[in-house]
Amino acid sequence: LMFNHGISIWLDAPLEIVRSRVAQSTHRPLARDPEKFAQLYEERRASYQKADYRIEVGPAGSQGAVEDILKLPLF
């Protein structure tokens, strides 16, 4: 569905970064179980890899990702 409506950009963050960002969320029940969360992360990567563009996101935050997105040949 997401690939049929425009350009897709995958913000590729390591599992530990994603886990730390959703750990405190009460709206993400699957994040409470580390094994299930890791399994879901791996399962979804296959779909995310189909994105038009991939931006690596590191622990430094989102500013670098924003700069990388703005460098894409879309703007």
MMTF fields as JSON, N, C-alpha, C and O atoms, coordinates in Angstrom:
{
  "mmtfVersion": "1.0.0",
  "mmtfProducer": "UNKNOWN",
  "numBonds": 299,
  "numAtoms": 300,
  "numGroups": 75,
  "numChains": 1,
  "numModels": 1,
  "chainsPerModel": [1],
  "groupsPerChain": [75],
  "chainIdList": ["A"],
  "bondAtomList": [4, 2, 8, 6, 12, 10, 16, 14, 20, 18, 24, 22, 28, 26, 32, 30, 36, 34, 40, 38, 44, 42, 48, 46, 52, 50, 56, 54, 60, 58, 64, 62, 68, 66, 72, 70, 76, 74, 80, 78, 84, 82, 88, 86, 92, 90, 96, 94, 100, 98, 104, 102, 108, 106, 112, 110, 116, 114, 120, 118, 124, 122, 128, 126, 132, 130, 136, 134, 140, 138, 144, 142, 148, 146, 152, 150, 156, 154, 160, 158, 164, 162, 168, 166, 172, 170, 176, 174, 180, 178, 184, 182, 188, 186, 192, 190, 196, 194, 200, 198, 204, 202, 208, 206, 212, 210, 216, 214, 220, 218, 224, 222, 228, 226, 232, 230, 236, 234, 240, 238, 244, 242, 248, 246, 252, 250, 256, 254, 260, 258, 264, 262, 268, 266, 272, 270, 276, 274, 280, 278, 284, 282, 288, 286, 292, 290, 296, 294],
  "bondOrderList": [1, 1, 1, 1, 1, 1, 1, 1, 1, 1, 1, 1, 1, 1, 1, 1, 1, 1, 1, 1, 1, 1, 1, 1, 1, 1, 1, 1, 1, 1, 1, 1, 1, 1, 1, 1, 1, 1, 1, 1, 1, 1, 1, 1, 1, 1, 1, 1, 1, 1, 1, 1, 1, 1, 1, 1, 1, 1, 1, 1, 1, 1, 1, 1, 1, 1, 1, 1, 1, 1, 1, 1, 1, 1],
  "groupList": [{"groupName": "LEU", "atomNameList": ["N", "CA", "C", "O"], "elementList": ["N", "C", "C", "O"], "formalChargeList": [0, 0, 0, 0], "bondAtomList": [1, 0, 2, 1, 3, 2], "bondOrderList": [1, 1, 2], "singleLetterCode": "L", "chemCompType": "L-PEPTIDE LINKING"}, {"groupName": "MET", "atomNameList": ["N", "CA", "C", "O"], "elementList": ["N", "C", "C", "O"], "formalChargeList": [0, 0, 0, 0], "bondAtomList": [1, 0, 2, 1, 3, 2], "bondOrderList": [1, 1, 2], "singleLetterCode": "M", "chemCompType": "L-PEPTIDE LINKING"}, {"groupName": "PHE", "atomNameList": ["N", "CA", "C", "O"], "elementList": ["N", "C", "C", "O"], "formalChargeList": [0, 0, 0, 0], "bondAtomList": [1, 0, 2, 1, 3, 2], "bondOrderList": [1, 1, 2], "singleLetterCode": "F", "chemCompType": "L-PEPTIDE LINKING"}, {"groupName": "ASN", "atomNameList": ["N", "CA", "C", "O"], "elementList": ["N", "C", "C", "O"], "formalChargeList": [0, 0, 0, 0], "bondAtomList": [1, 0, 2, 1, 3, 2], "bondOrderList": [1, 1, 2], "singleLetterCode": "N", "chemCompType": "L-PEPTIDE LINKING"}, {"groupName": "HIS", "atomNameList": ["N", "CA", "C", "O"], "elementList": ["N", "C", "C", "O"], "formalChargeList": [0, 0, 0, 0], "bondAtomList": [1, 0, 2, 1, 3, 2], "bondOrderList": [1, 1, 2], "singleLetterCode": "H", "chemCompType": "L-PEPTIDE LINKING"}, {"groupName": "GLY", "atomNameList": ["N", "CA", "C", "O"], "elementList": ["N", "C", "C", "O"], "formalChargeList": [0, 0, 0, 0], "bondAtomList": [1, 0, 2, 1, 3, 2], "bondOrderList": [1, 1, 2], "singleLetterCode": "G", "chemCompType": "PEPTIDE LINKING"}, {"groupName": "ILE", "atomNameList": ["N", "CA", "C", "O"], "elementList": ["N", "C", "C", "O"], "formalChargeList": [0, 0, 0, 0], "bondAtomList": [1, 0, 2, 1, 3, 2], "bondOrderList": [1, 1, 2], "singleLetterCode": "I", "chemCompType": "L-PEPTIDE LINKING"}, {"groupName": "SER", "atomNameList": ["N", "CA", "C", "O"], "elementList": ["N", "C", "C", "O"], "formalChargeList": [0, 0, 0, 0], "bondAtomList": [1, 0, 2, 1, 3, 2], "bondOrderList": [1, 1, 2], "singleLetterCode": "S", "chemCompType": "L-PEPTIDE LINKING"}, {"groupName": "TRP", "atomNameList": ["N", "CA", "C", "O"], "elementList": ["N", "C", "C", "O"], "formalChargeList": [0, 0, 0, 0], "bondAtomList": [1, 0, 2, 1, 3, 2], "bondOrderList": [1, 1, 2], "singleLetterCode": "W", "chemCompType": "L-PEPTIDE LINKING"}, {"groupName": "ASP", "atomNameList": ["N", "CA", "C", "O"], "elementList": ["N", "C", "C", "O"], "formalChargeList": [0, 0, 0, 0], "bondAtomList": [1, 0, 2, 1, 3, 2], "bondOrderList": [1, 1, 2], "singleLetterCode": "D", "chemCompType": "L-PEPTIDE LINKING"}, {"groupName": "ALA", "atomNameList": ["N", "CA", "C", "O"], "elementList": ["N", "C", "C", "O"], "formalChargeList": [0, 0, 0, 0], "bondAtomList": [1, 0, 2, 1, 3, 2], "bondOrderList": [1, 1, 2], "singleLetterCode": "A", "chemCompType": "L-PEPTIDE LINKING"}, {"groupName": "PRO", "atomNameList": ["N", "CA", "C", "O"], "elementList": ["N", "C", "C", "O"], "formalChargeList": [0, 0, 0, 0], "bondAtomList": [1, 0, 2, 1, 3, 2], "bondOrderList": [1, 1, 2], "singleLetterCode": "P", "chemCompType": "L-PEPTIDE LINKING"}, {"groupName": "GLU", "atomNameList": ["N", "CA", "C", "O"], "elementList": ["N", "C", "C", "O"], "formalChargeList": [0, 0, 0, 0], "bondAtomList": [1, 0, 2, 1, 3, 2], "bondOrderList": [1, 1, 2], "singleLetterCode": "E", "chemCompType": "L-PEPTIDE LINKING"}, {"groupName": "VAL", "atomNameList": ["N", "CA", "C", "O"], "elementList": ["N", "C", "C", "O"], "formalChargeList": [0, 0, 0, 0], "bondAtomList": [1, 0, 2, 1, 3, 2], "bondOrderList": [1, 1, 2], "singleLetterCode": "V", "chemCompType": "L-PEPTIDE LINKING"}, {"groupName": "ARG", "atomNameList": ["N", "CA", "C", "O"], "elementList": ["N", "C", "C", "O"], "formalChargeList": [0, 0, 0, 0], "bondAtomList": [1, 0, 2, 1, 3, 2], "bondOrderList": [1, 1, 2], "singleLetterCode": "R", "chemCompType": "L-PEPTIDE LINKING"}, {"groupName": "GLN", "atomNameList": ["N", "CA", "C", "O"], "elementList": ["N", "C", "C", "O"], "formalChargeList": [0, 0, 0, 0], "bondAtomList": [1, 0, 2, 1, 3, 2], "bondOrderList": [1, 1, 2], "singleLetterCode": "Q", "chemCompType": "L-PEPTIDE LINKING"}, {"groupName": "THR", "atomNameList": ["N", "CA", "C", "O"], "elementList": ["N", "C", "C", "O"], "formalChargeList": [0, 0, 0, 0], "bondAtomList": [1, 0, 2, 1, 3, 2], "bondOrderList": [1, 1, 2], "singleLetterCode": "T", "chemCompType": "L-PEPTIDE LINKING"}, {"groupName": "LYS", "atomNameList": ["N", "CA", "C", "O"], "elementList": ["N", "C", "C", "O"], "formalChargeList": [0, 0, 0, 0], "bondAtomList": [1, 0, 2, 1, 3, 2], "bondOrderList": [1, 1, 2], "singleLetterCode": "K", "chemCompType": "L-PEPTIDE LINKING"}, {"groupName": "TYR", "atomNameList": ["N", "CA", "C", "O"], "elementList": ["N", "C", "C", "O"], "formalChargeList": [0, 0, 0, 0], "bondAtomList": [1, 0, 2, 1, 3, 2], "bondOrderList": [1, 1, 2], "singleLetterCode": "Y", "chemCompType": "L-PEPTIDE LINKING"}],
  "groupTypeList": [0, 1, 2, 3, 4, 5, 6, 7, 6, 8, 0, 9, 10, 11, 0, 12, 6, 13, 14, 7, 14, 13, 10, 15, 7, 16, 4, 14, 11, 0, 10, 14, 9, 11, 12, 17, 2, 10, 15, 0, 18, 12, 12, 14, 14, 10, 7, 18, 15, 17, 10, 9, 18, 14, 6, 12, 13, 5, 11, 10, 5, 7, 15, 5, 10, 13, 12, 9, 6, 0, 17, 0, 11, 0, 2],
  "groupIdList": [1, 2, 3, 4, 5, 6, 7, 8, 9, 10, 11, 12, 13, 14, 15, 16, 17, 18, 19, 20, 21, 22, 23, 24, 25, 26, 27, 28, 29, 30, 31, 32, 33, 34, 35, 36, 37, 38, 39, 40, 41, 42, 43, 44, 45, 46, 47, 48, 49, 50, 51, 52, 53, 54, 55, 56, 57, 58, 59, 60, 61, 62, 63, 64, 65, 66, 67, 68, 69, 70, 71, 72, 73, 74, 75],
  "secStructList": [7, 4, 4, 4, 1, 1, 7, 7, 3, 3, 3, 3, 7, 7, 2, 2, 2, 2, 2, 2, 2, 2, 6, 6, 7, 1, 1, 7, 4, 4, 4, 4, 1, 2, 2, 2, 2, 2, 2, 2, 2, 2, 2, 2, 2, 2, 2, 2, 6, 6, 1, 1, 3, 3, 3, 3, 7, 7, 6, 6, 7, 1, 2, 2, 2, 2, 2, 2, 2, 2, 6, 1, 6, 6, 7],
  "xCoordList": [0.824, 0.0, 0.86, 0.595, 1.892, 2.676, 3.474, 3.885, 3.702, 4.501, 3.666, 4.224, 2.362, 1.479, 1.099, 0.41, 1.538, 1.092, 2.265, 2.34, 3.164, 4.256, 5.586, 5.771, 6.496, 7.859, 7.905, 7.285, 8.642, 8.79, 10.244, 11.176, 10.409, 11.733, 11.766, 10.951, 12.71, 12.882, 13.908, 15.06, 13.511, 14.428, 14.939, 14.287, 16.102, 16.665, 17.468, 18.579, 16.895, 17.554, 17.814, 16.989, 18.944, 19.222, 18.156, 17.508, 17.997, 16.99, 17.071, 16.044, 18.251, 18.374, 17.91, 17.361, 18.125, 17.651, 16.131, 15.492, 15.557, 14.094, 13.508, 12.538, 14.101, 13.605, 13.642, 12.69, 14.727, 14.833, 13.815, 13.361, 13.459, 12.503, 11.065, 10.248, 10.747, 9.363, 9.187, 8.074, 10.259, 10.211, 9.208, 8.564, 9.072, 8.194, 6.76, 5.899, 6.505, 5.174, 4.173, 4.443, 3.032, 1.967, 1.083, 0.204, 1.32, 0.509, 1.158, 0.673, 2.229, 2.934, 3.129, 4.223, 2.083, 2.164, 3.188, 3.751, 3.444, 4.429, 5.85, 6.74, 6.071, 7.406, 7.782, 8.951, 6.827, 7.102, 7.816, 8.513, 7.648, 8.288, 9.495, 9.321, 10.717, 11.914, 12.024, 12.447, 11.656, 11.746, 10.739, 11.086, 9.513, 8.489, 8.824, 8.6, 9.358, 9.724, 10.824, 10.749, 11.836, 12.926, 12.41, 12.834, 11.505, 10.936, 10.138, 10.273, 9.325, 8.533, 9.442, 9.18, 10.495, 11.47, 12.056, 12.117, 12.482, 13.073, 12.045, 12.36, 10.84, 9.792, 9.473, 9.259, 9.441, 9.084, 10.209, 9.954, 11.437, 12.575, 12.435, 12.801, 11.915, 11.754, 10.87, 11.145, 9.822, 8.944, 9.618, 9.541, 10.269, 10.909, 12.006, 12.24, 12.674, 13.762, 13.276, 14.088, 11.992, 11.419, 11.23, 10.785, 11.562, 11.387, 12.226, 13.232, 11.798, 12.538, 13.9, 14.881, 13.948, 15.184, 15.359, 14.386, 16.615, 16.944, 17.859, 18.877, 17.491, 18.288, 18.674, 17.809, 19.976, 20.432, 20.266, 20.658, 19.683, 19.454, 20.288, 20.197, 21.093, 21.955, 21.54, 20.511, 22.349, 22.01, 22.091, 21.57, 22.729, 22.91, 21.605, 21.524, 20.59, 19.32, 18.867, 19.422, 17.85, 17.189, 17.784, 17.491, 18.598, 19.109, 19.896, 19.73, 20.743, 21.5, 20.591, 20.841, 19.543, 18.586, 17.859, 17.637, 17.49, 16.818, 17.742, 17.31, 18.999, 19.957, 20.114, 20.185, 20.168, 20.281, 19.043, 19.157, 17.885, 16.644, 16.642, 16.245, 17.08, 17.092, 18.095, 17.999, 19.047, 20.025, 19.502, 20.119, 18.385, 17.831, 17.432, 17.103, 17.459, 17.13, 15.637, 15.113, 14.972, 13.54, 13.286, 12.211, 14.287, 14.089, 14.905, 14.862],
  "yCoordList": [-1.203, 0.0, 1.256, 2.189, 1.289, 2.515, 2.801, 3.94, 1.795, 2.004, 2.434, 2.734, 2.469, 2.841, 4.316, 4.785, 5.039, 6.426, 7.371, 8.017, 7.461, 8.412, 7.767, 6.563, 8.578, 8.169, 7.66, 8.238, 6.576, 6.053, 6.208, 5.967, 6.613, 6.782, 5.955, 6.146, 5.041, 4.162, 4.786, 4.98, 5.097, 5.575, 4.345, 3.834, 3.878, 2.616, 2.842, 3.372, 2.437, 2.573, 1.184, 0.285, 0.998, -0.287, -0.629, 0.252, -1.908, -2.399, -1.694, -1.289, -1.546, -0.954, 0.501, 0.953, 1.221, 2.61, 2.639, 3.409, 1.807, 1.749, 1.337, 1.929, 0.326, -0.163, 0.941, 1.105, 1.689, 2.747, 3.861, 4.502, 4.092, 5.157, 4.777, 5.651, 3.502, 3.089, 2.449, 2.079, 2.319, 1.611, 2.208, 1.471, 3.5, 4.154, 4.32, 4.788, 3.941, 4.131, 3.133, 1.934, 3.64, 2.757, 2.295, 1.453, 2.85, 2.525, 1.468, 1.211, 0.859, -0.156, -1.41, -1.657, -2.187, -3.357, -4.398, -5.095, -4.523, -5.504, -5.121, -5.972, -3.858, -3.408, -3.87, -3.801, -4.33, -4.763, -6.104, -6.389, -6.928, -8.244, -8.156, -8.051, -8.197, -8.02, -9.013, -8.634, -10.256, -11.255, -10.972, -11.021, -10.682, -10.379, -9.091, -8.981, -8.127, -6.864, -7.079, -6.54, -7.856, -8.15, -8.92, -8.664, -9.852, -10.627, -9.714, -9.809, -8.852, -7.922, -6.976, -6.684, -6.505, -5.625, -6.312, -5.714, -7.554, -8.297, -8.578, -8.47, -8.932, -9.212, -7.97, -8.067, -6.836, -5.6, -5.082, -4.38, -5.416, -4.954, -5.377, -4.622, -6.563, -7.044, -6.102, -5.844, -5.595, -4.641, -3.281, -2.646, -2.841, -1.529, -1.46, -0.403, -2.58, -2.604, -2.325, -2.08, -2.358, -2.062, -0.563, -0.148, 0.233, 1.683, 2.244, 1.656, 3.377, 4.039, 4.535, 4.505, 4.985, 5.509, 4.974, 4.707, 4.822, 4.356, 5.39, 5.778, 5.825, 6.769, 6.078, 5.628, 5.995, 5.399, 6.412, 7.572, 5.954, 6.798, 6.236, 5.053, 7.085, 6.645, 7.237, 7.903, 6.986, 7.454, 8.97, 9.515, 9.649, 11.098, 11.87, 13.018, 11.256, 11.952, 12.137, 11.564, 12.949, 13.073, 14.137, 14.136, 15.034, 16.121, 15.591, 16.092, 14.595, 14.015, 13.363, 13.451, 12.712, 12.079, 13.13, 12.937, 14.231, 15.312, 15.853, 16.079, 16.058, 16.557, 15.574, 15.984, 14.278, 13.258, 13.234, 13.074, 13.388, 13.409, 14.608, 14.493, 15.746, 16.947, 16.851, 17.607, 15.937, 15.721, 14.777, 14.642, 14.133, 13.212, 13.981, 15.165, 13.323, 14.018, 14.3, 14.283, 14.553, 14.853, 16.342, 16.835, 17.05, 18.457, 19.362, 20.582],
  "zCoordList": [0.0, 0.0, 0.0, -0.759, 0.849, 0.952, -0.313, -0.532, -1.147, -2.34, -3.54, -4.595, -3.405, -4.501, -4.492, -5.398, -3.488, -3.329, -3.103, -2.058, -4.047, -3.926, -3.598, -3.771, -3.128, -2.806, -1.367, -0.473, -1.155, 0.209, 0.655, -0.112, 1.905, 2.503, 3.775, 4.677, 3.835, 4.994, 5.929, 5.541, 7.134, 8.161, 8.892, 9.803, 8.489, 8.965, 10.237, 10.202, 11.347, 12.645, 13.218, 13.052, 13.886, 14.526, 15.572, 16.139, 15.805, 16.746, 18.098, 18.642, 18.636, 19.974, 20.01, 21.015, 18.941, 18.898, 18.839, 19.555, 17.993, 17.892, 19.237, 19.711, 19.84, 21.135, 22.191, 22.953, 22.237, 23.251, 23.012, 23.96, 21.755, 21.44, 21.761, 22.051, 21.714, 21.976, 23.353, 23.727, 24.093, 25.378, 26.36, 27.107, 26.366, 27.339, 26.852, 27.597, 25.609, 25.039, 25.612, 25.687, 26.008, 26.488, 25.333, 25.515, 24.14, 22.964, 22.084, 20.982, 22.534, 21.749, 22.6, 23.108, 22.751, 23.629, 23.178, 24.022, 21.883, 21.419, 21.807, 21.818, 22.125, 22.511, 23.914, 24.295, 24.669, 26.05, 26.117, 27.091, 25.091, 25.051, 24.118, 22.904, 24.663, 23.835, 22.673, 21.58, 22.893, 21.821, 20.711, 19.531, 21.076, 20.072, 19.328, 18.123, 20.055, 19.426, 18.39, 17.285, 18.736, 17.797, 16.586, 15.459, 16.814, 15.712, 14.775, 13.555, 15.328, 14.53, 13.745, 12.578, 14.381, 13.731, 12.496, 11.422, 12.648, 11.528, 10.436, 9.251, 10.814, 9.826, 8.996, 7.788, 9.626, 8.919, 8.035, 7.056, 8.365, 7.562, 6.105, 5.205, 5.866, 4.49, 3.679, 2.507, 4.292, 3.602, 3.469, 2.417, 4.523, 4.501, 3.441, 2.855, 3.196, 2.217, 0.799, -0.093, 0.585, -0.731, -0.961, -2.031, 0.024, -0.091, -1.234, -1.633, -1.745, -2.819, -2.337, -3.08, -1.097, -0.522, 0.893, 1.598, 1.292, 2.643, 3.289, 2.716, 4.473, 5.247, 6.547, 7.299, 6.809, 8.063, 9.188, 9.064, 10.275, 11.445, 12.584, 12.909, 13.182, 14.266, 15.598, 15.705, 16.604, 17.951, 18.109, 19.082, 17.179, 17.3, 17.188, 17.625, 16.611, 16.509, 15.08, 14.142, 14.947, 13.655, 12.741, 11.546, 13.252, 12.414, 11.216, 10.104, 11.424, 10.318, 9.301, 8.098, 9.764, 8.851, 8.024, 6.829, 8.648, 7.922, 6.834, 5.703, 7.174, 6.186, 5.03, 3.872, 5.339, 4.293, 3.4, 2.185, 3.985, 3.197, 2.256, 1.096, 2.751, 1.915, 0.767, -0.201, 0.863, -0.211, -1.293, -2.35, -1.039, -2.029, -3.286, -3.208, -4.441, -5.695, -5.853, -6.967, -4.764, -4.775, -4.64, -4.979, -4.143, -3.791, -4.685, -4.532]
}
